[in-house]
Amino acid sequence: ALRNTTTDAKNRALTEAARLIRADSAAILAANALDIQAAKNAGMTEAMQDRLLLNPVRVEGMAKGLDDIVALPDPVGAIVEEWQRPNGLKISRVRVPIGVIGVIYEARPNVTADAGALCIKSGNVVVLRGGSDSFHSSRAIVDLIRRALSAAGLPEDCVQLVPTTDRAAVGELLKAMDWLDLIVPRGGRSLIDRVTAESRVPVLRHYEGLCHVYVDRDADVAMARDIVANAKMRRVSVCGAAETLLIDKAAL
């Protein structure tokens, strides 16, 4: 159903999901409070708690992220390349959905909304397996996305959340080659290494980031200062925070 639906239907679902996230933000924050309390009880570091924490600004950021995905062009059916053979045969390379994607990720609950929305837009069914630390938050977010799918006339099961925090569930996903077409792990090195080593399903992985900021000799110094500060201090706990600063000597 999702593979064959229209761009308009997918965008309606995403727009409704954004609206529900804004309208039911109190429910998301209440679920997140359960996760935060459990994290404190378990002795989680403050930096990791910050990655897990949702507040009104971050919930609005999730909703805005869905709005941004609505504005993206629909990749399904886009012609990437086409050519004609000497015998007159016309050949095209056309984007199509992958199928059923399993996404395994760690503590940040906003990934639940991001991954679900990107898969809807690209026509792919998704099975989400977030970190156990963010289970209540992710479940609240997925419930809203599923309601939005239904409102747009699409099956709720286009977006699913593994309904357990048992770590054995990850192993089951990695063996589900009859059910999943692709696994996408998002997290630290230990998660990526485990998925790469154990998966019998094709894996699309990232690895250790190279979050560098480079200040060129011709850079506007005031602008560079603002960019560098934002790259690290906007939110130091995220994986995209700057790790290395490189400055051309001539800029000093």
Phi, psi and chi 1 to 4 in degrees:
 res  aa     phi    psi   chi1   chi2   chi3   chi4
   1 ALA       -  -42.5      -      -      -      -
   2 LEU   -72.2  -37.9 -170.4   59.6      -      -
   3 ARG   -59.1  -37.4  174.9 -170.7  -66.5  -89.7
   4 ASN  -100.9    0.8  -65.4  -39.8      -      -
   5 THR   -76.8  171.9 -163.7      -      -      -
   6 THR   -87.4  160.8   63.3      -      -      -
   7 THR   -58.9  -40.1  -57.9      -      -      -
   8 ASP   -61.2  -42.8 -177.9   62.5      -      -
   9 ALA   -65.5  -41.2      -      -      -      -
  10 LYS   -64.1  -42.6  -68.5 -173.6  -71.6 -170.5
  11 ASN   -67.7  -34.6  -74.8  -17.3      -      -
  12 ARG   -62.2  -42.4  -75.1 -158.3  -47.6  -88.9
  13 ALA   -62.9  -43.2      -      -      -      -
  14 LEU   -70.1  -38.4  -66.0  173.0      -      -
  15 THR   -64.4  -41.4  -61.5      -      -      -
  16 GLU   -67.2  -37.2  176.5   64.4    5.2      -
  17 ALA   -62.3  -42.2      -      -      -      -
  18 ALA   -62.3  -42.3      -      -      -      -
  19 ARG   -63.0  -43.3 -172.2 -168.1   71.3   79.7
  20 LEU   -66.2  -38.3  -71.5  173.2      -      -
  21 ILE   -61.5  -40.7  -74.5  172.4      -      -
  22 ARG   -69.0  -44.4  -69.3 -176.7  172.3  104.5
  23 ALA   -69.8  -35.2      -      -      -      -
  24 ASP  -108.0   30.7  -71.1    0.5      -      -
  25 SER   -59.9  -31.1   60.1      -      -      -
  26 ALA   -61.7  -38.6      -      -      -      -
  27 ALA   -67.5  -39.1      -      -      -      -
  28 ILE   -64.7  -43.5  -63.8  174.0      -      -
  29 LEU   -67.4  -35.1  -66.2  174.8      -      -
  30 ALA   -66.2  -40.8      -      -      -      -
  31 ALA   -65.6  -40.8      -      -      -      -
  32 ASN   -64.2  -34.2 -176.2 -112.3      -      -
  33 ALA   -61.6  -35.2      -      -      -      -
  34 LEU   -64.0  -42.5  -63.6  176.3      -      -
  35 ASP   -65.7  -41.5  -70.2  -29.6      -      -
  36 ILE   -64.5  -42.6  -69.7  -65.9      -      -
  37 GLN   -63.7  -41.7 -173.1   57.2   55.5      -
  38 ALA   -63.8  -38.1      -      -      -      -
  39 ALA   -64.4  -41.7      -      -      -      -
  40 LYS   -63.4  -42.8  -70.0  178.7  177.9  177.0
  41 ASN   -63.4  -30.1  -66.2  -17.4      -      -
  42 ALA   -86.1   -2.2      -      -      -      -
  43 GLY    79.2   24.8      -      -      -      -
  44 MET   -62.8  142.4 -179.7 -176.7  -73.7      -
  45 THR   -64.9  157.9   65.3      -      -      -
  46 GLU   -63.2  -35.7  -71.0 -172.1    7.8      -
  47 ALA   -63.4  -42.1      -      -      -      -
  48 MET   -70.5  -35.7  -71.3  -61.6  -66.0      -
  49 GLN   -61.9  -36.5  -73.8 -175.8   45.8      -
  50 ASP   -64.8  -36.7  179.4   66.5      -      -
  51 ARG   -65.2  -32.7  -66.9 -176.3   68.2 -173.6
  52 LEU   -82.0  -27.9  177.6   60.3      -      -
  53 LEU   -68.2  135.5  177.5   67.5      -      -
  54 LEU  -113.8  145.5  -68.4  176.6      -      -
  55 ASN  -141.5  175.9   54.8   35.0      -      -
  56 PRO   -55.7  -37.7  -30.1   37.3      -      -
  57 VAL   -65.6  -43.2  172.4      -      -      -
  58 ARG   -70.8  -34.8  -67.6  178.8 -178.0  179.8
  59 VAL   -64.4  -42.4  172.1      -      -      -
  60 GLU   -62.2  -36.2  172.0   56.5   29.0      -
  61 GLY   -61.5  -38.3      -      -      -      -
  62 MET   -62.8  -46.8  -82.2 -163.8  -64.8      -
  63 ALA   -62.9  -41.6      -      -      -      -
  64 LYS   -63.1  -36.5  176.7   61.4  166.5   57.2
  65 GLY   -60.7  -39.2      -      -      -      -
  66 LEU   -66.7  -40.1  -91.9   60.9      -      -
  67 ASP   -58.7  -40.7  -69.3  -22.6      -      -
  68 ASP   -64.8  -36.7  -68.6  -18.0      -      -
  69 ILE   -69.0  -36.3  -67.2  171.4      -      -
  70 VAL   -57.2  -39.3  169.8      -      -      -
  71 ALA   -73.5  -14.4      -      -      -      -
  72 LEU   -72.0  149.9  -66.6  173.6      -      -
  73 PRO   -67.1  148.8   23.1  -33.1      -      -
  74 ASP   -72.0  120.7 -169.0  -22.7      -      -
  75 PRO   -75.1  -22.0   28.2  -35.0      -      -
  76 VAL   -68.7  125.6  178.6      -      -      -
  77 GLY    89.6   -6.1      -      -      -      -
  78 ALA   -67.1  135.4      -      -      -      -
  79 ILE   -87.6  114.9  -62.1  175.5      -      -
  80 VAL   -80.3  -38.5  179.2      -      -      -
  81 GLU  -159.8  146.6 -170.9  177.5    5.6      -
  82 GLU  -150.4  148.7   56.5 -176.2  -18.5      -
  83 TRP  -155.2  167.5   62.3   95.6      -      -
  84 GLN  -123.7  131.0 -176.5  168.4  -30.1      -
  85 ARG   -77.5  160.0  -61.2  -66.9  -60.1  158.6
  86 PRO   -56.4  -27.9  -27.6   36.1      -      -
  87 ASN   -82.8    3.9   64.1   -2.1      -      -
  88 GLY    95.9   -8.1      -      -      -      -
  89 LEU   -67.4  125.3  179.2   64.3      -      -
  90 LYS   -95.5  129.4  -66.1 -179.1  179.2  180.0
  91 ILE  -122.8  136.0  -58.7  173.3      -      -
  92 SER  -129.9  145.3  -61.1      -      -      -
  93 ARG  -106.3  115.4 -179.0  174.1  -67.5  129.5
  94 VAL  -120.4  137.0 -178.5      -      -      -
  95 ARG   -72.9  132.8  -63.6 -171.1 -167.3  -82.3
  96 VAL  -133.8  158.8  -62.2      -      -      -
  97 PRO   -62.7  152.9  -23.4   34.6      -      -
  98 ILE   -76.1  -42.2  -67.0  169.1      -      -
  99 GLY   137.7 -111.5      -      -      -      -
 100 VAL  -113.1  120.4 -177.3      -      -      -
 101 ILE  -112.6  132.7  -61.3  176.8      -      -
 102 GLY   -99.7  126.0      -      -      -      -
 103 VAL  -114.4  120.8 -178.4      -      -      -
 104 ILE  -113.2  123.5  -56.5  172.3      -      -
 105 TYR  -145.2  176.0   52.4  101.1      -      -
 106 GLU  -105.3 -138.8  -65.4  178.6  -28.6      -
 107 ALA   -70.8  -28.0      -      -      -      -
 108 ARG   -71.9  112.6  -66.7  179.7   62.6 -166.1
 109 PRO   -69.0  -21.1   20.8  -30.8      -      -
 110 ASN   -65.3  -21.1   63.3  -65.0      -      -
 111 VAL   -63.3  -29.5  176.4      -      -      -
 112 THR   -57.8  -48.3  -58.5      -      -      -
 113 ALA   -68.6  -43.4      -      -      -      -
 114 ASP   -60.9  -51.0  -66.9  -16.8      -      -
 115 ALA   -66.4  -42.6      -      -      -      -
 116 GLY   -61.4  -44.1      -      -      -      -
 117 ALA   -68.5  -42.1      -      -      -      -
 118 LEU   -63.8  -36.9  -73.6  167.9      -      -
 119 CYS   -70.0  -40.1  -75.4      -      -      -
 120 ILE   -58.9  -48.2  -69.4  171.0      -      -
 121 LYS   -61.1  -36.5 -175.7   77.4  177.0 -162.9
 122 SER   -92.2    7.9   57.4      -      -      -
 123 GLY    77.4   20.4      -      -      -      -
 124 ASN  -108.8  134.4  -66.6  -68.0      -      -
 125 VAL   -71.4  143.8  170.7      -      -      -
 126 VAL  -132.1  137.7   63.9      -      -      -
 127 VAL  -111.6  114.1  179.8      -      -      -
 128 LEU   -96.7  134.6  -59.2  164.5      -      -
 129 ARG  -130.1   89.9 -154.5  -63.3 -178.0  176.9
 130 GLY   -80.7  172.8      -      -      -      -
 131 GLY   -65.4  147.5      -      -      -      -
 132 SER   -60.4  -27.1   57.8      -      -      -
 133 ASP   -62.6  -29.1  -60.4  -34.9      -      -
 134 SER  -110.4   23.2   61.1      -      -      -
 135 PHE   -59.8  -48.5  179.9   72.5      -      -
 136 HIS   -64.7  -41.5  -66.0   95.3      -      -
 137 SER   -63.0  -47.2  -54.3      -      -      -
 138 SER   -63.9  -38.8  -67.7      -      -      -
 139 ARG   -64.1  -40.8 -176.1  165.5   59.2 -178.3
 140 ALA   -63.3  -40.4      -      -      -      -
 141 ILE   -68.2  -44.6  -65.5  165.0      -      -
 142 VAL   -63.8  -37.9  166.9      -      -      -
 143 ASP   -57.2  -40.6  -75.6  -12.3      -      -
 144 LEU   -69.6  -40.4  -62.0  178.4      -      -
 145 ILE   -63.3  -40.8  -65.7  174.2      -      -
 146 ARG   -65.5  -38.8  -72.0  167.5   62.1   88.0
 147 ARG   -61.7  -38.9  -77.3  169.3   53.1 -172.1
 148 ALA   -66.9  -40.7      -      -      -      -
 149 LEU   -59.4  -45.9  -75.4  163.8      -      -
 150 SER   -61.6  -41.8 -179.2      -      -      -
 151 ALA   -62.7  -28.8      -      -      -      -
 152 ALA   -89.7    4.6      -      -      -      -
 153 GLY    81.5   18.9      -      -      -      -
 154 LEU  -110.8  152.4  -64.4  170.2      -      -
 155 PRO   -63.0  134.5  -20.7   32.5      -      -
 156 GLU   -58.2  -32.9  -68.7 -175.7   -8.8      -
 157 ASP   -73.9    4.3  -76.1  -19.8      -      -
 158 CYS   -63.0  -25.1  -69.6      -      -      -
 159 VAL  -126.4  122.0  176.0      -      -      -
 160 GLN  -130.8  151.7  -56.4  174.9   37.8      -
 161 LEU  -120.5  129.2  179.3   71.5      -      -
 162 VAL   -57.5  121.9  174.3      -      -      -
 163 PRO   -86.6   34.9   33.5  -35.4      -      -
 164 THR  -151.8  153.3  177.6      -      -      -
 165 THR   -96.9    2.2   59.6      -      -      -
 166 ASP   -62.0  125.8 -168.8  -27.2      -      -
 167 ARG   -62.8  -21.8  -68.2  177.9   63.7   86.1
 168 ALA   -63.2  -21.9      -      -      -      -
 169 ALA   -63.0  -32.6      -      -      -      -
 170 VAL   -63.1  -44.6  173.6      -      -      -
 171 GLY   -59.8  -37.6      -      -      -      -
 172 GLU   -66.0  -40.7  -69.2  -59.8  -43.9      -
 173 LEU   -61.7  -41.6  -78.5  176.5      -      -
 174 LEU   -68.1  -18.0  -61.0 -179.0      -      -
 175 LYS   -98.6   -2.8  -66.5 -174.7  -66.1 -175.8
 176 ALA   -84.2   53.9      -      -      -      -
 177 MET   -71.3  -16.2   57.8 -174.7 -172.0      -
 178 ASP   -83.1  -10.0  -68.6  -26.9      -      -
 179 TRP  -120.7  -30.6  -57.6   99.1      -      -
 180 LEU  -110.8  143.6  -60.9  178.8      -      -
 181 ASP   -97.6  -20.6  -62.0  -67.5      -      -
 182 LEU  -159.1  143.3 -177.7   69.6      -      -
 183 ILE  -113.6  132.8  -69.9  -78.6      -      -
 184 VAL  -120.6  105.7 -179.9      -      -      -
 185 PRO   -88.1  139.8   30.5  -30.1      -      -
 186 ARG  -135.6  110.6 -174.4 -171.6 -172.4  -76.4
 187 GLY   167.8 -154.4      -      -      -      -
 188 GLY   -77.2  175.7      -      -      -      -
 189 ARG   -60.7  -38.4  180.0  168.0 -177.9  168.5
 190 SER   -63.5  -39.9   60.7      -      -      -
 191 LEU   -65.6  -46.6  172.1   65.3      -      -
 192 ILE   -61.5  -42.7  -53.9  -58.1      -      -
 193 ASP   -62.9  -42.2  -75.1  -13.9      -      -
 194 ARG   -65.2  -46.5 -179.8 -169.2  174.3 -172.0
 195 VAL   -62.9  -43.2  170.5      -      -      -
 196 THR   -62.5  -40.8  -57.7      -      -      -
 197 ALA   -74.6  -35.9      -      -      -      -
 198 GLU  -102.1  -20.0  -62.7 -178.7   17.9      -
 199 SER   -70.4  134.5 -176.8      -      -      -
 200 ARG   -99.5    0.6  -62.6  173.7   64.9 -175.5
 201 VAL  -102.1  143.7 -179.8      -      -      -
 202 PRO   -53.0  142.6  -27.3   35.5      -      -
 203 VAL  -120.4  133.7  174.6      -      -      -
 204 LEU  -110.1  109.9  177.5   63.7      -      -
 205 ARG  -122.0  155.2   71.6  175.3 -165.5  172.4
 206 HIS  -107.2  173.4   70.8   87.9      -      -
 207 TYR  -136.2 -155.8 -146.5   51.8      -      -
 208 GLU   -60.3  133.1  -65.2  175.9  -23.1      -
 209 GLY   -75.0  162.7      -      -      -      -
 210 LEU  -124.2   75.9  -67.0  171.8      -      -
 211 CYS   -87.5   74.6  -60.2      -      -      -
 212 HIS   -99.8  147.2  -70.9   30.5      -      -
 213 VAL  -119.3  128.9  179.8      -      -      -
 214 TYR  -116.1  128.1  169.2   64.1      -      -
 215 VAL  -106.0  112.8 -179.2      -      -      -
 216 ASP   -79.7  161.6 -172.6   72.4      -      -
 217 ARG   -61.7  -26.8   64.4  178.8   64.5 -163.2
 218 ASP   -96.7    7.9  -63.1  -37.6      -      -
 219 ALA   -68.9  150.5      -      -      -      -
 220 ASP   -72.6  114.4  179.9  -51.2      -      -
 221 VAL   -60.6  -43.1  175.0      -      -      -
 222 ALA   -63.5  -43.4      -      -      -      -
 223 MET   -64.3  -43.3  180.0 -173.2  -69.0      -
 224 ALA   -60.3  -41.5      -      -      -      -
 225 ARG   -60.4  -43.5 -175.9 -174.3  -60.3  112.5
 226 ASP   -65.4  -41.4  -70.2  -17.3      -      -
 227 ILE   -64.8  -44.8  -70.1  171.2      -      -
 228 VAL   -62.0  -45.4  169.5      -      -      -
 229 ALA   -63.2  -42.5      -      -      -      -
 230 ASN   -66.7  -39.0  178.1  -94.8      -      -
 231 ALA   -62.1  -28.9      -      -      -      -
 232 LYS  -104.6  -43.1 -175.1   64.0  177.3  179.2
 233 MET   -91.2  -13.4  -57.5  -53.7  -64.0      -
 234 ARG   -55.9  -42.9  178.5  178.2   61.4   86.1
 235 ARG  -164.9   99.0 -165.9  171.8  173.2 -166.2
 236 VAL   -69.6  -18.4  -62.1      -      -      -
 237 SER   -86.1   -9.7   61.3      -      -      -
 238 VAL   -84.3  157.2  -60.9      -      -      -
 239 CYS   -69.5  -17.0   55.3      -      -      -
 240 GLY   -91.6    4.5      -      -      -      -
 241 ALA   -68.6  144.8      -      -      -      -
 242 ALA   -58.9  138.9      -      -      -      -
 243 GLU  -110.8  -31.0  -60.5  167.9  -23.5      -
 244 THR  -138.0  137.2  -59.1      -      -      -
 245 LEU  -115.2  122.7  174.0   60.8      -      -
 246 LEU  -113.7  126.9  -59.0  171.5      -      -
 247 ILE  -126.4  126.5  -56.2  175.5      -      -
 248 ASP   -62.1  129.8 -170.6  -41.5      -      -
 249 LYS   -53.1  -33.6  -77.0 -175.7  178.3  179.9
 250 ALA   -67.9  -15.4      -      -      -      -
 251 ALA   -84.7  -11.4      -      -      -      -
 252 LEU   -82.1      -  -62.7  177.0      -      -
